[in-house]
Amino acid sequence: MNFETIRKNYEKELWSKSMVKVAVRKGIITKEQYEEITSEVYA
């Protein structure tokens, strides 16, 4: 699992924002990458 895979899954609506947040908490992606994927500030 990496940034590109997560981004593509989010764009295809296979992943929700909460799933992307879990990837940040697990250290798979950064908060900045979360914001790039979802277009929202990580909170």
MDTraj code that builds the backbone (N, CA, C; nanometers):
import mdtraj as md
import numpy as np

residues = "MET ASN PHE GLU THR ILE ARG LYS ASN TYR GLU LYS GLU LEU TRP SER LYS SER MET VAL LYS VAL ALA VAL ARG LYS GLY ILE ILE THR LYS GLU GLN TYR GLU GLU ILE THR SER GLU VAL TYR ALA".split()
xyz = np.array([
    [0.0856, -0.1178, 0.0000],
    [0.0000, 0.0000, 0.0000],
    [0.0897, 0.1235, 0.0000],
    [0.0578, 0.2167, -0.0894],
    [0.1342, 0.3404, -0.0966],
    [0.0413, 0.4555, -0.1353],
    [0.0977, 0.5740, -0.1447],
    [0.0206, 0.6945, -0.1740],
    [-0.0619, 0.6796, -0.3020],
    [0.0000, 0.6343, -0.4095],
    [-0.0703, 0.6251, -0.5377],
    [-0.1873, 0.5279, -0.5297],
    [-0.1687, 0.4152, -0.4657],
    [-0.2764, 0.3164, -0.4524],
    [-0.3916, 0.3740, -0.3720],
    [-0.3593, 0.4409, -0.2621],
    [-0.4632, 0.5006, -0.1775],
    [-0.5374, 0.6094, -0.2547],
    [-0.4629, 0.6921, -0.3265],
    [-0.5256, 0.7999, -0.4052],
    [-0.6213, 0.7426, -0.5096],
    [-0.5763, 0.6418, -0.5819],
    [-0.6613, 0.5813, -0.6844],
    [-0.7852, 0.5176, -0.6234],
    [-0.7695, 0.4485, -0.5109],
    [-0.8840, 0.3855, -0.4456],
    [-0.9835, 0.4902, -0.3968],
    [-0.9333, 0.6029, -0.3479],
    [-1.0226, 0.7101, -0.3032],
    [-1.0968, 0.7702, -0.4224],
    [-1.0255, 0.7926, -0.5307],
    [-1.0883, 0.8498, -0.6505],
    [-1.1944, 0.7564, -0.7078],
    [-1.1747, 0.6268, -0.6959],
    [-1.2722, 0.5284, -0.7455],
    [-1.3828, 0.5020, -0.6436],
    [-1.3782, 0.5765, -0.5323],
    [-1.4753, 0.5644, -0.4234],
    [-1.4729, 0.4267, -0.3573],
    [-1.3565, 0.3619, -0.3608],
    [-1.3382, 0.2360, -0.2900],
    [-1.2954, 0.2618, -0.1455],
    [-1.2373, 0.3795, -0.1224],
    [-1.1936, 0.4202, 0.0105],
    [-1.2691, 0.5465, 0.0515],
    [-1.3039, 0.5542, 0.1803],
    [-1.3664, 0.6742, 0.2361],
    [-1.2574, 0.7636, 0.2962],
    [-1.2966, 0.8847, 0.3345],
    [-1.2014, 0.9755, 0.4001],
    [-1.1508, 0.9157, 0.5310],
    [-1.2382, 0.8467, 0.6035],
    [-1.1952, 0.7876, 0.7305],
    [-1.0920, 0.6782, 0.7067],
    [-1.1028, 0.6061, 0.5976],
    [-1.0033, 0.5037, 0.5651],
    [-0.8689, 0.5680, 0.5317],
    [-0.8737, 0.6813, 0.4628],
    [-0.7497, 0.7524, 0.4307],
    [-0.6863, 0.8043, 0.5598],
    [-0.7680, 0.8499, 0.6545],
    [-0.7153, 0.8956, 0.7844],
    [-0.6437, 0.7832, 0.8575],
    [-0.6965, 0.6623, 0.8488],
    [-0.6313, 0.5472, 0.9119],
    [-0.4920, 0.5269, 0.8531],
    [-0.4792, 0.5462, 0.7229],
    [-0.3481, 0.5336, 0.6581],
    [-0.2501, 0.6365, 0.7127],
    [-0.2981, 0.7568, 0.7450],
    [-0.2118, 0.8588, 0.8067],
    [-0.1703, 0.8121, 0.9463],
    [-0.2665, 0.7661, 1.0261],
    [-0.2360, 0.7221, 1.1626],
    [-0.1377, 0.6061, 1.1651],
    [-0.1433, 0.5203, 1.0637],
    [-0.0528, 0.4058, 1.0561],
    [0.0825, 0.4428, 0.9960],
    [0.0958, 0.5677, 0.9509],
    [0.2229, 0.6140, 0.8955],
    [0.2466, 0.5742, 0.7515],
    [0.1419, 0.5334, 0.6815],
    [0.1561, 0.4933, 0.5420],
    [0.1675, 0.6160, 0.4522],
    [0.0883, 0.7191, 0.4826],
    [0.0966, 0.8470, 0.4111],
    [0.1073, 0.9593, 0.5143],
    [0.1437, 1.0771, 0.4674],
    [0.1563, 1.1927, 0.5560],
    [0.0258, 1.2714, 0.5612],
    [0.0167, 1.3639, 0.6554],
    [-0.1000, 1.4524, 0.6636],
    [-0.1122, 1.5350, 0.5365],
    [-0.0010, 1.5763, 0.4810],
    [-0.0023, 1.6545, 0.3581],
    [-0.0567, 1.5718, 0.2420],
    [-0.0196, 1.4448, 0.2380],
    [-0.0708, 1.3575, 0.1327],
    [-0.2210, 1.3347, 0.1499],
    [-0.2672, 1.3242, 0.2749],
    [-0.4113, 1.3132, 0.3010],
    [-0.4827, 1.4328, 0.2404],
    [-0.4278, 1.5525, 0.2654],
    [-0.4890, 1.6743, 0.2150],
    [-0.4873, 1.6781, 0.0628],
    [-0.3813, 1.6247, 0.0020],
    [-0.3739, 1.6198, -0.1445],
    [-0.4807, 1.5236, -0.1997],
    [-0.5000, 1.4118, -0.1342],
    [-0.5965, 1.3114, -0.1806],
    [-0.7397, 1.3608, -0.1635],
    [-0.7716, 1.4141, -0.0466],
    [-0.9116, 1.4457, -0.0144],
    [-0.9490, 1.5920, -0.0384],
    [-0.8530, 1.6780, -0.0588],
    [-0.8735, 1.8223, -0.0727],
    [-0.9322, 1.8840, 0.0546],
    [-0.9054, 1.8205, 0.1678],
    [-0.9480, 1.8719, 0.2983],
    [-0.8295, 1.8717, 0.3943],
    [-0.8333, 1.9640, 0.4903],
    [-0.7286, 1.9713, 0.5917],
    [-0.7438, 1.8530, 0.6859],
    [-0.6316, 1.7891, 0.7163],
    [-0.6341, 1.6758, 0.8102],
    [-0.6586, 1.7294, 0.9505],
    [-0.7577, 1.6761, 1.0180],
    [-0.7886, 1.7233, 1.1531],
    [-0.7922, 1.6084, 1.2510],
])
top = md.Topology()
chain = top.add_chain()
for i, resn in enumerate(residues, 1):
    res = top.add_residue(resn, chain, resSeq=i)
    for name in ("N", "CA", "C"):
        top.add_atom(name, md.element.get_by_symbol(name[0]), res)
traj = md.Trajectory(xyz[None], top)
